Amino acid sequence: MFRLSHYMRQLVVPTPPRRRKGAVKPVVIWNLTRRCNLRCRHCYSVSADVDFPGELSHEQAMGVLEDLGAFGIPALILSGGEPLDRKDLFEIAARAREMKLYLALSSNGTRIVGEAADRVAEIGFDYVGISLDGIGATNDWFRGQEGAFEQGLAGVRACKERGVKVGLRFTLTEDNGAQLPDLLDLTEAEGVDKFYLSHLVYAGRGDKHRGADASWRRSRDAMDLLIERAWTAAEAGDPLEIVTGNNDADAVYFLQWAARRFPADKVAHLRAHLAAWGGNSSGVGVANIDPQGRVHPDTYWSDYTIGNVKQHKFSELWTGSDPMLAQLRRRPRPLKGRCGACAYQDVCGGNTRIRALQLTGDPWAEDPACYMADAEIGVESEQRLTVTPFRGKSHDPAHRFL
């Protein structure tokens, strides 16, 4: 995740960069269940409103939670499917709160009403992210249910009424990109604390609909708007947080925006902060546990499993000798194509590896969603990978990952 507002404030009130020391404990995104009342076009878990076999039992889930707390993870994000469709969600969350973990909830918002909203507030979630992918009918089309927009917005309002920090999550595509300004206006009008723009990742139904991914021009226009809003907020001391995810080229684009407007010393300071962050964090600062207990480098790597918490503790799997984790943790990573030649690897970290894997079968190929021009990243011009519509499985599942 690229915290645009955080780094924008470095141009207003600079602070010393903090580099990682020693092994990094990951933020864990835990998909508690695959069940969901919506059917989103870009769902990476291919959820549906049915019970799926093999999900962790309550006892298994509580055991995993104890291990995560003892391991010292910095944050736990409870997700799905729709996490409120898991009957013991609040028991898990309450125990996480007792363990003093930073606790977030990733929801479609439609279930956060009445008693459920009261429980979210009582437990004391640090943050609730609610997904809206457009205004009104646009959101409902994306999410496969009429009325989903109004229900999701009601969830936002229920959180705000109870003093819970809440954010809007928006996945950018060609089909909804024109509504980004309206979503930002809604964020301001509702007093929402954070706006999160996610770029499309080619996983689950998101892979099936990759042909609708935002064009490079659309992505750049979206970043121009987000940067403008973030700069206005930073100058005014407005606490609104704007973040983006799943395209670490956003940081490079922002750095070059700053270079056109600020003195060299401020730009150097900003780059030092971005290099300390290091870009894509799959397998390093981010981990995923799926509903059946399988551990992945992040939520989109469903075809690559490190192990299962039903047989081994998460802490053991994460600190073990998995070969893909070892490669993801290399700096620089063994990147190829434009990514391998890019002058901003220290900032971007090679971007989102799963897109390269889905298109080429090679996780180290260039990321086709990088919207930076060759000249902007210091590479010689060459033919670019293009995003193509889904035509069935895009790579051999037996392909050698390394």
N, C-alpha and C positions, 0 to 999 in steps of 0.2 A: 504494500500500500504506500502510495506517494502522498505525503501530508503537505499539500500545496500551501495551505495557510500558514503552517508552522514555518516552512522555509521562506515564505514571503515575509514573515515578520523579522527574519534575519536581516533583511534590507532596511528595516526601520529601527530595530533594537538588536544589534548584534550580540551574540553570546558565543563563548568558546565551543568548538565542536567536540563531541564526546565519541571517542572511538570504542568499538567493542573490545573487551578484554577477556581472553580465555574462551572457553566453549560457550556458545549461545544457547540459552534455553528457549524453546520455541513458544510462540503463541499457538495454542491448540484450538483448531476449529473442529468441533465434535458434532457430527451429523447424528443426532440422537435417533432419528427415525426417517425412513424414506416416505412415509405416508404424508400426504398433503391434500388439502381440499381444493387446490388450484392445479392448473395444468399449463405451466408457463412454457413458451416457445423456446426459451434459452436455458431451461433447467438442466444443470449439469448432472443431477442425480436421477433423472428420468422418474420423478415421483408420480404418484397417483393416489386417489382416495380409497386405498385398500390396505389391508395389513400385509406386510411382506414377511416371509419366513426368515428365521435365522438371526433376527436382531438381538442385541444384548439383553439379557434378562435384567431385572432390577438389581439383583445381587451382583451380577457381573459388572453392571454400570457403576455401582457404588464402590466396588473394588478398584475399578479403573480410576475413579475420582480420587480415592485415597492415594494411589500411586502418583497421580499428577500433582497432588498437593505436596507429597513428600519429595518429589523430584524438583519442585520449585519453579514450575512454569510461571511466566509473568502475567498471563491472561488466558482466560477460557471463554470461547465463543460457542454458545449452544445454538445449533442450527438444525436443519432438516434436509429434505422435506419441510414440513411445518412443525417446529419443535413443540408447539402447544398441542399437537395431536398425540404426543407421548404422555401417557397417563401419570408417570412419575416425574415429569419435568420439574415441578416445583420442589419435590423432595431432593432431587439432584442439585437444583439451584440453591436451595437452602443450605445444604451441606457445603457446597462450594463457597457460599457466603461466610459460613462459620470458619472456613479455612483461610479466609481473608484473601481469596483470589480475586483479581480484577475480573468482573463477570459481565458478559455481554450476551444479548439475545438477538438473533437474526431471524426475523419473522416476516410473513406477508401482511401482518397487522390485522387480518380479518377476524382473528380469534381474541384479540386484546380488547375485550369489552367486559363490563360488569365485574363479576367476582374475579375473573382471570386478570383483569387490569389491576384490581386491588392487590392481588397476590404478587404481581410484578413489582408494584410499589413497596409492599410490605417486606419482601425479600431484599430489596435494595439493589436491583441490577444497576451497574454503573452506566450502562448504555443499552438502548434498544434501537436496532436498525430495522426500518420498515421499507420494503421494496415497493416502489411505484414506477412504472415504465411509461408514463405519459399521463395526460389529463383525460378523465372520463372514459369515453369509449375506446380510446387508444390503449389505455392501460388494460381495460377489460378484454380487449382482443389479444393482447400479449399474454395475459394471465388466464385466458380460457374460461372466464366466468363473468357474466353480466353482474354489475354491482360491485365488483371487486375494488374499484377505485374508491367509492364512497365508504366501503367497509374498511379499507386500508387507511383512509384518511381519518376515519373515526378512531382507529387504533392509535394514530399519531396524537390526536387530540386527547384521548384518554390518558396517554402517558404524560403529556404536557400538564393536564389538569392535576395530576398526582405528583408533579415535581420530578418526573423521571426524565433524564437526558435522552433525547431521541434524535434520530437522523433519518433522512430519506436516502434510499439507495436506488440508483437509476442505471440500467444497462443500455448503453448507446448502440443503436443500429441505424441503418438507412431509413428504416420504417418509422422511427420515433425521434430522430435527431432534431427535427424542426421544433419539437416541443421542449427542448432543453431550457430556453429562456422562461417558458411558462412554469416549469418545475422549480427553477431558481426563484421566481417571483412567489410561488406558493411557499417555498421554504421560508422566505422573508415574512410573508403575510401570516403564517402560522407560528412564527417564533421558533422554528425548528433549529436545533443546535448545530447540526452537521449535515452537509450534503456530500454524498459519495457517488461519484460517477465511475461505473465499471465498464471497461471495454469488454467486448464479447470474447469468450474463450470457447474453443472448439472442443467441447466435451458434452456428452449426453445429447439432449435435443439441441443444445447450442452448436454441436457439430453438424447435425442435420440441416440447420438453418444458417450455416456459415456464409452462404451466398448473400445473405442480408447484412453481413457485417458492415460497419461504417466504412466508407471510403476514407482514404488518407486525407482528402480535403475536408471531409466531414469531421474527422478526428481533430485536425488542426483548428478548424473553426470552433469546435467545442472547447478546446484548450484556450483559445483566445478569449472566449467569453468567461471561462472559469478564472483565468488569470486576471482579467479586468475586475471581476467581482471580488476576488481575493485581495487585490491591491487596494480597492476602495475600502474594504473592511479593515485591512491592516493600517491604512492611513488614519482611519476614524477610530481605531481602537475597538472595533466591533469584534466580539468573541466568536462570530460564525466561523466554523471550521469547514473548509472545502478540501476534500481528499479525492484521489483517483486510485483505481486499481486495475491490475492485469494488463498494463502497458507502460513499462518503466521508461519508455522513450519520452513520456510526459515530463520527466525530470530534466532530460536533455533539452527539450523544447523550452521549458521554463528558464533554464540556465542561459540559453541563447537569447531569450526575451530580455533577461536582466542585462546581458552583455551589451545590448543596443541602447540601454537607458541609464546605466550606472557606471561609476568609475571602476577602473580595473581592480582596485584593492577590494571593493565590495563584492565584485564578481568572484575574485579569488577566494574570499571568505565564504561565499555561498557554495562554491564548488567544493571547498574543504568539508562543509557540512554534508553535502550530497554524497561525496565519496565516503565519508564516515558511515552514512546510511548504507550505501553500497548497492542500491537497486534491488532487483529480484531476489526474494528471500526463500523461495521454495526449497525445502530440505535443510534450511539453515535456521531462520527465525520464524518459520511457519511450518506447522504440521497438521495433519488431518487424521481423524479417526472416523471411519464410516459406520453406518448403522449396524453392520455385522461384525464390527470390531477390527476390521483391517486398517492398517496404518499406511498412509501415503505421504509423499513429500509435500503435497498440498491438496486442496479439495478437487482439483481437476485431473489428478494423476490416477484415476480409478483403474487403469490397466496395469499399474505398477504397484505392487504391494510389498512393503518392507517386512511385514509379519502380522500376526493377529493377537490382540490383547486377550483373547480367550485362552491362548497358550502361553504367552509371554507378557511380562509387564511392558508398558509403553516405554518406561525409562530405559529398560534393557535394549529394546529394539532401536531406540533413537541414539543410543550411545554404542551400538554394536558396529559390526564391520560391513554393513550393507554397501555394495559397490556403487549404486546410484547415488546414495547420500554422499559418499566420498567424492564423487565427481561434481555434484551440485555445490559442495562446500569449497571446491577449489577456487582460488582467485589468482589470476583470471581463470574462468572456466574454459574448457576445450572447445571453443566456439568456432564455427566455420562461416564461409560466405561473408556477407556484409557485417554480420555481428562479430566475426572473428577479426575483421579489419577495422572495426569502429574505434575511433579515438576516444570514445566515452564509455568504455567498458567499466571503468571504475565507478561511474555514476549509475549506469543502467543495469549492470550485472548480467547482460545478455538477454534481458526481457523475458517473455513468457515462453518457456521451453516446450510446453505441451502443444502450442500451435505449430511449432516446427515439426514436432513428432507426428502430429495428425496429418500434416500435408506431405511429409517426405519419408516418414518412418525413421528419421534420424533426429534425436532430441537436441543435437548440437548444431543443426543447420540454422540458417538465419530465420528470425521471426518475421513472417510475412505481414504482420500488422504494424511493423515499424513504419511510421509515416514520415520519417526524416529523409530529406534528399541526400544523395551520395555526397555532394559537396559539403553539406552541413555537418557530416560526421567524419569527414576526412578520408573517404574511400574513393577509389577510382570507379567511374560509372560502369555498370554491368547490368545484365538483364535481371530484373527483379522477379522473385516468386510472386505469384498472384493467388488470391483467395478464390477457390472454386467451390461451386455448390456440392453438397454431399452426393456421392454416387455409390453408397454402400460403404463397407468398412474401408477406411482410408489407409490402413497399413496392416501388414500381416501381424496378428497378435503374437506370433512366435518370433517376431523380429528381435534380433539381439539389441538390447538397449544401449550397451556400452561400446 
